[in-house]
Amino acid sequence: MSSLRQQLIEMQQQLDLSVQASKATMIIEKCGIVLSKTDTVAGHYSRLKSQYTALQRLPPKLRVDWSEEQRNQLKNAANSVNNLQSQWSRWLNNQTQAAAIDAQNVDEPLDKKEATQESTAYDIIQNDSLTNCVNLTLSLHRTLSDQLKSAWEEWLQVMHQQIHVDSKTLDAQQKVDKYKAIADEYLSLRSKYDLLIQSLPENGERILQITGMSDQLHSLREAMNTDDWPEAVRLFFDRINGPLRGRPTLSTLTPEVLHWLQNEDMLEDFVITRK
């Protein structure tokens, strides 16, 4: 009988271990569900906070000022998250305590073992609380993020109007030694500027960088000859920079071109040679 009793005890212990493993697996699975649903929320709001602070460096008329209603929505979302976190902590603690009690009872004789009733707590996964909370916070994030993006794009449009030089003008500038260095510097700085404006900034220093670069680009644009060049002038420089580089014929030096070169104080930049 003792041998049979021992076998029964061992079987009971194995069963208890199996139950504990099952409970542990269940807890891990539920933790995974919560993580998968909430993992991106914290990151989104962390970036949103940084972007909001950074964009306060924009001109006053373009800064985003969230309304009282939106601030209350933020508070409600935070309270909802805190409430779910408290409920989740209680549920997880109850599961852990129940598993610990089961582990202590494994070695007790069968006739002394008492059935341990698993502690119950509000399981946030078995209802819509978690889903509703996540949907609420993500929806609010999209709304607030769209406001920041709109202000950012409006400011970039203002900057664009101050610094933009069309490709046709830049091409013309590069064909003239007098303006080529300015055009090259503009293009180099503009490529760095374009990299800085690819995404919403998360610190105010980038706003200051962009503002400083735009001022430099504006100054370079002002230093260029951005007037519309006459077609005859364009043809003249195309010949200079084309296959017959440096050897346009006198037929291209029309009175209009000669007058333009004189106004630009560029007559001494050219010489006349025979073919």
C-alpha positions in Angstrom: 0.0 0.0 0.0 2.8 2.3 0.9 4.3 1.8 -2.6 1.0 2.6 -4.2 0.5 5.6 -2.0 4.0 6.8 -2.9 3.2 6.4 -6.6 0.0 8.4 -6.2 1.9 11.2 -4.4 4.5 11.3 -7.2 1.7 11.3 -9.8 0.1 14.2 -7.9 3.3 16.1 -7.8 3.8 15.7 -11.6 0.3 16.8 -12.2 0.8 19.9 -9.9 4.0 20.7 -11.8 2.1 20.4 -15.1 -0.6 22.7 -13.8 1.9 25.2 -12.6 3.7 25.2 -16.0 0.3 25.7 -17.7 -0.5 28.6 -15.5 3.0 30.1 -16.1 2.5 29.7 -19.8 -0.9 31.4 -19.6 0.5 34.3 -17.7 3.3 34.7 -20.3 0.8 34.6 -23.1 -1.3 37.2 -21.6 1.7 39.4 -20.9 2.6 39.0 -24.5 -0.9 40.1 -25.6 -0.7 43.3 -23.4 2.8 44.0 -24.7 1.8 43.6 -28.4 -1.1 46.0 -27.9 0.7 48.7 -25.9 4.3 48.5 -27.1 3.9 51.3 -29.7 1.7 53.7 -27.6 4.5 54.8 -25.2 6.9 55.4 -28.1 4.3 57.5 -30.0 3.6 59.7 -27.0 7.3 60.1 -26.1 8.0 61.4 -29.7 4.8 63.6 -29.6 6.0 65.3 -26.4 9.5 65.9 -27.9 8.0 67.2 -31.2 5.6 69.5 -29.4 8.4 71.0 -27.3 10.6 71.4 -30.4 8.0 73.1 -32.5 7.5 75.8 -29.8 10.6 77.3 -31.5 8.5 78.1 -34.6 7.3 81.7 -35.1 4.4 82.5 -32.7 1.8 82.5 -35.4 2.6 79.0 -36.4 3.1 77.4 -33.0 0.6 74.7 -32.0 -1.4 75.5 -28.9 -3.5 72.5 -27.9 -7.0 73.5 -26.7 -8.4 73.0 -23.2 -10.5 70.1 -24.6 -7.5 68.4 -26.1 -5.5 68.8 -22.8 -8.4 67.2 -20.9 -8.4 64.4 -23.5 -4.7 63.9 -22.7 -5.4 63.7 -19.0 -8.3 61.2 -19.5 -6.1 59.0 -21.7 -3.4 59.1 -19.0 -5.9 58.2 -16.3 -7.2 55.4 -18.4 -3.7 54.0 -18.9 -2.9 54.3 -15.2 -6.2 52.6 -14.2 -5.4 49.7 -16.5 -1.9 49.5 -15.2 -3.2 49.2 -11.7 -5.7 46.5 -12.7 -3.0 44.6 -14.6 -0.6 44.7 -11.6 -3.3 43.3 -9.3 -4.1 40.5 -11.7 -0.5 39.6 -12.2 0.2 39.7 -8.5 -2.7 37.4 -7.8 -1.5 34.9 -10.4 2.0 34.9 -9.0 0.7 34.4 -5.4 -1.5 31.5 -6.5 1.4 29.8 -8.3 3.6 30.2 -5.2 0.9 28.7 -2.9 0.6 25.7 -5.3 4.3 25.2 -5.2 4.3 25.1 -1.4 1.5 22.5 -1.4 3.2 20.1 -3.8 5.0 18.1 -1.1 2.0 17.9 1.3 0.4 14.4 1.7 -2.7 13.8 -0.3 -4.9 13.6 2.7 -3.6 16.9 4.1 -3.6 18.9 0.9 -6.4 21.4 0.6 -7.8 22.6 -2.6 -6.3 26.1 -3.2 -8.8 28.4 -4.8 -7.1 30.6 -7.3 -7.3 34.2 -6.5 -9.4 36.1 -8.9 -8.9 39.6 -10.1 -10.2 41.8 -12.9 -8.5 40.4 -16.1 -8.2 43.3 -18.5 -7.7 41.0 -21.4 -11.0 39.3 -21.1 -13.0 42.5 -21.9 -12.8 45.5 -24.1 -11.0 47.8 -21.6 -7.5 47.3 -23.0 -8.7 47.6 -26.6 -10.7 50.7 -25.9 -7.9 52.3 -24.0 -5.4 51.7 -26.8 -7.8 52.8 -29.5 -8.5 56.0 -27.6 -4.9 56.9 -27.0 -3.8 56.1 -30.6 -6.7 58.1 -32.0 -5.8 61.1 -29.9 -2.2 60.7 -30.9 -3.1 60.9 -34.6 -5.1 64.1 -34.0 -2.4 65.8 -32.1 0.3 64.6 -34.4 -1.5 65.9 -37.5 -1.7 69.3 -35.9 2.1 69.4 -35.4 2.7 68.1 -38.9 0.4 70.8 -40.4 2.3 73.5 -38.5 5.6 72.1 -39.6 4.7 71.9 -43.2 3.3 75.4 -43.2 6.6 76.7 -41.7 8.6 74.8 -44.3 6.5 76.4 -47.1 7.4 79.8 -45.7 11.1 78.8 -45.7 10.8 77.5 -49.2 9.5 80.8 -50.5 12.5 82.6 -48.9 15.2 80.3 -50.2 14.1 78.5 -53.4 16.0 79.0 -56.6 14.7 77.2 -59.6 17.0 74.7 -61.5 17.0 76.8 -64.7 18.4 79.8 -62.8 21.0 77.7 -61.0 22.0 76.1 -64.3 22.5 79.6 -65.8 24.5 80.8 -62.7 26.9 77.9 -63.0 27.7 78.8 -66.5 29.1 82.1 -65.5 32.3 82.2 -63.5 31.2 85.3 -61.7 28.2 83.4 -60.2 29.4 79.8 -60.3 30.9 79.8 -56.8 27.7 81.2 -55.3 25.6 78.6 -57.1 27.9 75.8 -56.0 27.8 76.9 -52.4 24.0 77.2 -52.6 23.6 73.7 -53.9 25.9 72.2 -51.2 24.1 74.0 -48.4 20.7 73.2 -49.9 21.4 69.4 -49.8 22.2 69.7 -46.1 19.1 71.7 -45.5 16.9 69.2 -47.3 18.2 66.4 -45.1 17.3 68.4 -42.0 13.7 68.9 -43.0 12.9 65.2 -43.8 11.0 64.6 -40.6 9.5 66.5 -37.7 12.3 67.5 -35.3 12.3 66.2 -31.7 14.5 68.9 -30.3 14.6 72.7 -30.7 18.2 72.8 -31.8 17.2 71.4 -35.2 14.7 74.3 -35.6 17.6 76.7 -34.9 19.8 74.9 -37.4 17.2 75.0 -40.1 16.5 78.7 -39.5 20.3 79.5 -39.6 20.7 77.6 -42.9 17.6 79.2 -44.5 19.1 82.7 -43.7 22.4 81.6 -45.4 20.5 80.3 -48.4 18.5 83.4 -48.6 21.6 85.5 -48.6 23.1 83.4 -51.4 20.0 83.7 -53.4 20.1 87.5 -53.1 23.7 87.4 -54.3 22.7 85.6 -57.5 21.5 87.2 -60.6 18.0 85.8 -60.5 16.5 88.1 -63.1 15.2 86.4 -66.2 18.1 86.4 -68.7 17.3 87.2 -72.3 17.3 84.2 -74.6 20.3 85.6 -76.5 22.3 85.8 -73.3 21.4 82.2 -72.5 22.5 81.1 -76.0 25.8 83.0 -75.6 26.6 81.1 -72.4 25.4 77.8 -73.7 28.0 78.2 -76.6 30.7 79.1 -74.1 29.9 76.0 -71.9 29.0 73.7 -74.8 31.0 71.5 -77.2 32.8 74.6 -78.6 33.6 75.7 -75.0 35.2 79.1 -74.9 34.9 79.7 -78.7 31.5 81.2 -79.6 31.5 83.2 -82.8 31.0 86.9 -82.9 27.6 86.3 -84.3 26.5 85.3 -80.8 27.7 88.6 -79.4 24.6 90.5 -80.4 23.9 94.1 -79.3 21.5 92.7 -76.7 24.2 90.4 -75.3 26.9 93.1 -75.4 24.6 95.5 -73.5 23.8 92.8 -70.9 27.5 92.0 -70.4 28.3 95.7 -70.0 25.5 96.1 -67.4 26.9 93.1 -65.5 30.4 94.5 -65.7 31.6 91.4 -67.4 33.1 92.7 -70.6 36.7 92.2 -69.3 35.9 88.5 -68.6 36.1 87.7 -72.3 38.6 88.0 -75.1 38.4 87.8 -78.9 40.4 85.3 -80.8 40.6 84.1 -84.4 39.5 80.6 -85.4 
